[in-house]
């Protein structure tokens, strides 16, 4: 494993496969690869960094390549409007790394992918989560999508197991 790892503990996350899946997502979304970032937790879409974890940065960034304005931020590139809903749902007080991990885990749960991740059914879990993260294969948002093989490689490198 490299320097990455979610800040939430494997026990709180639901196991080491879940933590490995979170690392794979951060790699897939490119946030954990941004130079001088806090493992991707402080990355705004487009690669800028933010420093205040008290709230979602809510920056509106024009992405010329995709011709969209996005508020995506954090390790898992969460949109501001979704942060507000998850902040209430999960009773979060901030946008700190552990809060971001908890939101991503909740999103995985909502896609009914948690059992697949825990059981090592990696490809099935990715397929269920692709509508949340545009970088996953088959997401269909017109943005860059990874092939499954490098994602699987990152997941394994992060300590995940495949059934």
Backbone torsions as a table, in degrees:
resi	resn	phi	psi	omega
1	UNK	NA	143.7	178.3
2	UNK	-87.0	-158.7	-177.9
3	UNK	-71.4	-11.5	-176.3
4	UNK	-76.8	160.6	169.1
5	UNK	166.8	139.4	176.6
6	UNK	-60.9	158.9	-178.3
7	UNK	-82.6	-21.6	177.5
8	UNK	-71.4	146.7	-179.1
9	UNK	-75.9	152.6	176.4
10	UNK	-55.6	-35.9	178.3
11	UNK	-62.7	-44.4	-179.6
12	UNK	-74.1	-26.2	-177.7
13	UNK	-80.2	-26.4	-175.6
14	UNK	108.9	15.2	175.3
15	UNK	124.0	167.7	-176.5
16	UNK	-71.7	-25.4	175.0
17	UNK	-63.8	-37.9	179.4
18	UNK	-65.4	-43.4	177.6
19	UNK	-62.1	-41.3	178.4
20	UNK	-64.4	-37.8	178.1
21	UNK	-64.6	-41.3	177.3
22	UNK	-61.5	-42.2	177.5
23	UNK	-62.3	-41.4	178.2
24	UNK	-61.0	-42.7	179.0
25	UNK	-60.6	-43.9	-179.4
26	UNK	-63.6	-38.8	176.8
27	UNK	-66.6	-44.6	-178.6
28	UNK	-61.4	-41.9	-179.8
29	UNK	-79.6	-0.3	177.4
30	UNK	72.4	-2.2	-174.4
31	UNK	-67.4	-40.7	-177.5
32	UNK	-72.3	-7.6	-179.9
33	UNK	-100.9	1.5	179.5
34	UNK	-76.0	125.0	-178.0
35	UNK	-57.3	135.7	177.5
36	UNK	65.7	13.8	176.7
37	UNK	-83.7	167.3	177.5
38	UNK	-88.3	68.3	-175.6
39	UNK	53.6	25.8	177.5
40	UNK	93.2	-10.3	-175.6
41	UNK	-66.8	-22.8	-176.9
42	UNK	-113.0	30.6	-177.3
43	UNK	-100.8	130.7	172.6
44	UNK	-96.6	145.8	178.6
45	UNK	-47.3	135.6	-176.6
46	UNK	96.5	-12.3	173.1
47	UNK	103.3	-2.9	175.5
48	UNK	-70.0	159.9	178.7
49	UNK	-111.8	150.1	172.2
50	UNK	-119.8	161.4	-173.3
51	UNK	-121.3	-10.9	-175.3
52	UNK	-107.8	112.3	-179.0
53	UNK	-89.3	7.8	-177.2
54	UNK	-69.5	-24.4	-179.7
55	UNK	-154.2	162.7	171.5
56	UNK	-57.6	138.0	-176.3
57	UNK	-64.9	-23.7	175.2
58	UNK	56.4	29.4	176.7
59	UNK	-77.9	132.8	174.5
60	UNK	-95.1	111.4	-174.9
61	UNK	-111.7	126.5	175.9
62	UNK	-80.7	125.7	178.3
63	UNK	-108.9	96.0	-174.8
64	UNK	-57.8	-39.0	-177.1
65	UNK	-58.8	-37.1	-177.6
66	UNK	-104.8	-3.2	179.8
67	UNK	54.7	46.7	178.0
68	UNK	-137.2	155.8	168.0
69	UNK	-100.5	130.3	-177.8
70	UNK	-128.9	147.0	173.3
71	UNK	-108.0	13.4	-176.9
72	UNK	-57.0	134.2	179.9
73	UNK	-155.4	160.3	177.8
74	UNK	89.4	177.7	-175.3
75	UNK	-59.1	-32.5	-175.8
76	UNK	-111.0	13.8	174.3
77	UNK	52.9	57.0	179.7
78	UNK	-82.4	135.3	176.1
79	UNK	-76.2	147.9	-177.1
80	UNK	-56.0	-42.0	-176.6
81	UNK	-64.2	-32.4	177.8
82	UNK	-76.0	-34.0	177.6
83	UNK	-57.3	-44.8	-177.9
84	UNK	-59.0	-41.8	179.7
85	UNK	-67.6	-44.9	-178.8
86	UNK	-70.9	-30.8	177.4
87	UNK	-59.7	-44.2	177.7
88	UNK	-68.2	-50.0	-176.1
89	UNK	-57.8	-45.1	-174.9
90	UNK	-96.9	3.5	179.8
91	UNK	54.3	51.4	179.9
92	UNK	-90.9	150.3	179.3
93	UNK	-108.0	-3.1	-172.8
94	UNK	-161.6	-175.7	179.6
95	UNK	-116.3	32.0	-179.8
96	UNK	-66.7	166.0	179.4
97	UNK	-50.8	-46.1	-179.3
98	UNK	-64.2	-38.0	176.2
99	UNK	-62.6	-42.2	178.1
100	UNK	-63.2	-41.5	177.1
101	UNK	-60.8	-44.4	-178.4
102	UNK	-62.8	-39.2	178.5
103	UNK	-65.1	-46.1	-179.8
104	UNK	-60.9	-40.6	178.2
105	UNK	-64.0	-40.5	177.1
106	UNK	-63.0	-41.1	178.3
107	UNK	-62.8	-40.9	177.4
108	UNK	-62.3	-44.3	177.2
109	UNK	-57.8	-45.4	-178.0
110	UNK	-63.0	-25.9	177.7
111	UNK	-87.2	3.3	-179.5
112	UNK	59.6	36.9	-177.9
113	UNK	-105.6	-5.6	-175.0
114	UNK	-62.4	-44.3	-180.0
115	UNK	-63.1	-37.4	178.2
116	UNK	-63.8	-44.2	-179.4
117	UNK	-64.1	-48.1	-179.0
118	UNK	-59.8	-35.3	-177.8
119	UNK	-85.8	-3.6	178.8
120	UNK	83.5	16.3	177.0
121	UNK	-87.6	70.5	-170.9
122	UNK	-58.9	-51.8	-175.9
123	UNK	-60.9	-39.3	177.9
124	UNK	-62.6	-43.7	-179.6
125	UNK	-63.2	-43.7	178.6
126	UNK	-60.2	-44.0	178.9
127	UNK	-59.8	-37.5	-180.0
128	UNK	-74.0	-25.2	-175.3
129	UNK	-98.6	-2.1	-171.8
130	UNK	-66.1	-23.5	178.2
131	UNK	-76.8	-11.3	178.2
132	UNK	-90.3	-44.4	-175.6
133	UNK	-112.3	114.5	-173.0
134	UNK	-63.1	-19.3	-177.2
135	UNK	-83.8	-7.2	-179.2
136	UNK	-79.7	148.8	-177.6
137	UNK	-61.5	132.3	179.0
138	UNK	83.2	8.8	-178.8
139	UNK	-61.6	-41.2	174.4
140	UNK	79.9	20.5	179.6
141	UNK	-92.2	0.9	-179.5
142	UNK	80.6	5.9	176.1
143	UNK	-97.4	175.8	179.8
144	UNK	-62.0	129.2	176.2
145	UNK	-118.3	130.4	176.0
146	UNK	-73.3	155.6	166.0
147	UNK	-75.8	159.2	-177.4
148	UNK	-66.5	-34.1	-173.8
149	UNK	-59.4	-49.7	178.7
150	UNK	-65.4	-31.1	177.0
151	UNK	-65.9	-44.1	177.7
152	UNK	-60.5	-41.0	178.1
153	UNK	-61.2	-42.6	178.3
154	UNK	-65.1	-42.0	179.7
155	UNK	-60.8	-45.8	179.6
156	UNK	-65.9	-41.8	179.6
157	UNK	-61.5	-31.3	-179.9
158	UNK	-83.5	3.3	176.3
159	UNK	99.7	8.0	178.6
160	UNK	-75.9	153.8	178.2
161	UNK	-113.2	145.4	177.8
162	UNK	-114.6	135.9	-177.1
163	UNK	-68.4	NA	NA
